């Protein structure tokens, strides 16, 4: 089977909605709510249609499509500049050190501070792969296609990039972190807060959340134990991010306490190491790679085999057909 990554269209609403119902909660960027998803697609279509290179607050939504069946089987997103429509909040894990001369002891306390440090960064998120397709490197294709798109449209993205990983969710769909921290101030459970945030944004956090630091020693062990930990299903995603050069720098999500990974865009491995070459010939063989072509709404990406030859590169016939390219056209590619 052949899969491609392409921009989401209006007629992708139903398959995106069906996938959203499979996420299990805590997946803010893919809410199981049709009006919200429709608004996301409309915003993305507008972003793909804009042709100037200015950095603006935009959203790009992509889908993974099986070309053999036509089915949409995955999705991912890029937010070009977070914190423009409403503040972008995180908790930063820090330390307060105090010394008592009388006791001759030094005490170090871990605290959570509500911050806007990551405002203005580009964010990659909303990655979901249908449970029936979790093989063959399709999750990695979804993830890395975004970095190829960024590299091909670099001026439209910030210098810093972040990725928020879903935190630990219990069997009932609740969040120990939310219950122990923010939930105490909002009068709503995690599912209600998560749904409200997905639809209306997190300005309500600014309105109601206390601004003073929270000492983690005052939280219960079930809460402390999940701070900065990804959901078990997100551990592979965390490893992929680390392999791309992202790092955990003590920022966690204000809802579920999941880790926020950060990097400099130009140091992201796929952005830094991918190259643009002219296709000299369609030929079999070559090294396993990911390849992309097209500008904005014409963007396509897929697995490919890339070889090197005089005058450019070769690409296998299956990938060339999927991308709709011929000899003489340019592709951006990176090794798998």
N, C-alpha and C positions, 0 to 999 in steps of 0.2 A: 504493500500500500504506500501511497505517496501523500505526504502532508506538507502543507505550506502555511506560513504565517502571512496574514494580510490585514489591512484595516477593517474594522467592524463597519457594517452597513446597517441601515434601518431594518432590513429583513432578517437580521441576526437577533432581534429582540427575543423571540420565543426560545431559541436554543440557549441564549445567555440566561434567560429566566429559569429554564429547566436545570441548568448547571448551578445557578445560585441556590436552588432548593436543596442541592446536595452538599453544600459547604459545611453544614452543621453548626452554624452560628459563629459569631466573633469575626466575621469576614466583612468588614465595613465597606470595602471597595466593590463588593459584589452582592448587594442586598437582594433578597428574594422579593422584590417589590417592583412591579412593571413600570410604574411612572418614573421611579428613580433611575431604572436601567435605560428607559427611553430617553430621559434627559441626558444621561451620560453619553449615549450613542450620538445624540444630536450635537452635544458639545464637541465630541470627537470629530464628527463629520465636518464641523465648522473649522476645527484646528487643521485638519488635513487639507482643507480648501484654501487656507491662507498661504500666500506664496512669499511674503516678505520674511526676512530673517530676524526680526526683532524678538527679543525674549519677552514673552507675555505669560499670563496665567492661563494655561491651556491643559487639556487632557487628550491623550491619544489612547484609543482602545483598539487592541488587536485581537484577532481570533485565529485559532488553529483549525484548519479545515482539511478533512480527508477528501482528496481530489477524486478518489475512486467512487465514493458514495455521496459526496457533496455535504456530508454531515459536519457540523461545527463541534469540535471535541475539546476545546480548551480556549483560554483567553488570558490576556495580560494587559497591563496599563502602564502609562507613563504620565505623571503629573509634572509639568515643566517647572513650576515655581510655587511651592506650597506656602500657605500663610498669607495669601493676598486677599482672598475674599473674607476670611475670618482668621483669627490668630491660630497658629499651629503650636499646640502645647505638647510638651514632653515632661517627664520627671527625669531629673539628673541625679544619679546616685553620687553623693559626696561624703566627706568626712569632716567632723568637727572634733578638734583636739583641745582638751582642757587639762590643766595641771593643778594639783592641790599641794601647796607647800606643807600644810599641816599634816597631810597624810603621806606626803612624799610619793604620790602616785599620779600617773598620767592616764587619762581616760580618753578613748577615741570612740566616738559615736557615729554610726552611719545615718545619713539623713537623705530624704527625698525632697528635692526643690523643684517647684513648678517653674519651667523656663520656656522661652521662645527662641532658644539658641539656633534651632534648625530652620527657622523661617527663611524663605527665599531659596531653599535647596530644591533640586529636582528629586522626585520620588519615583521609584519603580515599585509597583504593587499590583494587586488584583490578579495575581497569577493563580489560575485554577486549571487543572487537567482532569478531564473526566476519569473516574475510577477505572473504566474499562480500557484506558489507553496508557496506563502507567508502566510502560516498557518501551524500549527502543530509543531512549534518550529524548523523548518528546518534551518532557519538562525542561530539560536543559535547552532545547531548541527554543521554547517559548521564552525562557529567561534571557538567553543570549541574543535573540533577535532584537530585543529592545536596545541592547548596547550597539548593535550594528546600525540600527535606525538613528540612534543618538550620534554616532560617529559620522553618519552620512548627512546629518542636519545639525552639526555641532553648535551653530550660532543660536539655536532656539532653546538651548538648555543652559543651566547654571554651571558654576564651577564645582559645586559640592553635590553629592548624590546620596540619598538615603533609601533604606528599605526597612519597613516595619514588619516584624514577624509576629504572627498571632501568638498570644501567650497561652498559658495553661488553662484549659476549660474542663470543668468536671463532667461527670456522666450525665448530670441533669441539665447541662448547657450553661451552667453558671460559672462565674469567675471568682476564685478565692481572693484575688487581688482587689477586684472591684468591691466585693463584699466587705473586705477589711479596711479599705481606704476610701475611695471616692463615694462609694455607695452610701456611706454614712451621712453624706451631706446632700443627697439628691432625692431621696424618697422614691427611688425606682430601682428595680433589679437590673442585672447586667444586660439581659436581653432587651429590655425596654430602652436602656441608655444607648446600647449599640445600634438599635434600629433608629432611634431619634437622631443620633450622630450621622448615620448613613444618609438620612434624608435631609436634615436641617443643618448639619455642621456642628462644631463643638463650641460655639459662642456661649452656650449655657454653662460650659465649664468656667469661662471667664467670669460669668455673672455670679456663680454660686460657690466656686471652689475656694477654700481658704488659701491665702497666699503665703502663709508662714511655712517653714520646713516641717516635715514629718519625720520624727525619730523612729527608725525601723524597730528599735528595741521595744517600742510600745505596741507593736503589732504582734498578732499571734503567730506561732510557728507555721501554720498552714499558709499564711500570707507571705512571711519572710522567705519561705522555701521556694516560692515560685517567681520571685522578683528577678527579672532578666533572663528567664528560661523560656525557650520557644515551646509551643505545643508539640507533642511527640511527632505529629505529622509534618511539622515544619523543620525538623532537624536536618533533613536532606537539603532543604532550601537554604538553611543557614550555612551548610558546608559549601554549597555552590557559590553563595555570596562571598565566603571567605576565600574560595579559590579565585574569585574575580578581584580580590584585593580589598573587600569590605572588612571592617573591624567593628567590634562592639566597644563603644567609648562611653559606657555608663549612662546611656539614654534609654529610658523604657517608656512604653505606651501608658497613657494615663488611664486607660480603661481596664486592660487585662495584665499589665506589667510585663508584656513581652518585649524582647530586645529590639532596639532600633540600630541597624547597622549603617555605618557611614563610610564614605570614600570620596576621593577627589576624582571627578569624572575622567580627567585625562590620564589617571593612573589605573582606571578599571582595565583589567587585562584585555578583554575583547575590544574595547575602544582603542587602547594603546597599540595592540599587536595586530589588529585587522588591517588589511591593505586593499587598495583599489587597483585592479588590473583589467586589462582588455582581454576578452575571450578570443584567443587565436583560433581555436578549433573545438568542435564537439567531439570528444573522444572518451572511451572508457578507461578505467584505471585512475590512478591518482590517490592522494591522501584524503582520509575522511575529514570533512570540513563542514562549516556552515557558510552559506553564501546568500547574499542579498542583492537586489537590484531595484531600480525605480526610485522616483522622487515622490515624497509625501503620499498622496492617495494611490499612487501606482506601486508603492513599496511591496515587495514580496521577499520571503526568506524561506530556506529549506535546507535539509541535509544535502550534501553534495560530495563528490570526489573531485578534487582539484589537482591538476598536474601542471608542471612548469615546462614551457617550451619557448622557442625563439619567438619574440614578438608578443609575449603575454602568457596566458594560462589556458589549460584545457579544462573542460567541465563535462561530466558524464551526461549522456543523453536524457536520462530520466529527470535529472535536476534541471537541465536546460529547458525541457518541456514544461516542467512545473513552474519555472520562473518566466517562461515565455521569452527567452533570449536566444540570440543567434551570434555567430562569430562576428566580431567587430564591436560588440557592445561591452560596456564596463560592468563589473561586479565588485562588490566588497566582500571579502572572505576572511575567515580565520580558521585555524585548525581546531578540530574537535578535541 
